[in-house]
Amino acid sequence: MATMTRTVAATNGRRAEELTKMLEDRRRQLVHDVLGKIRDGRRDYTKEYVLDEGESSEVDNQEEIEFALIQMKAETLKKIDAALRRIGEGTYGECFECGQKIPEARLRALPFAVRCRDCEEAREAVELRERMTQRRVSSRPFVDMVN
């Protein structure tokens, strides 16, 4: 029994090391990307171009897209940091909702997952119902105005 416990602990230790390395590599890449975008933005901002209205609009759209991408990467960084913290605490891979183990295949695909598939699907279904209810409520004033 003690040998089996040591084997499980060694397997879990290797798994934690693999996941930590994968998350840290992804984190390093995201930090590099975000800092690069910020540097590029500063460099582009300092250049002076005379743009017509169409070009200016295109530049504005591109900047909004770049900003949205930076925000998404920053959110992913937060999730990775939280996953690394959970690895250190020994709670990584446990579903926040039901407490069951999150399957390894899900963690490999989404290494910062905090819920098992069933709990995540249930949460998404609740959010969808809430959005649908909110749309119906917010569209009622327009229906009342027609009558």
Secondary structure, 3 states (H helix, E strand, C coil): CHHHHHHHHHHHHHHHHHHHHHHHHHHHHHHHHHHHHHHHHHHHHHCCCCCCHHHHHHHHHHHHHHHHHHHHHHHHHHHHHHHHHHHHHCCCCECCCCCCECCHHHHHHCCCCCCCHHHHHHHHHHHHHHHHHHHHHHHHHHHHHHC
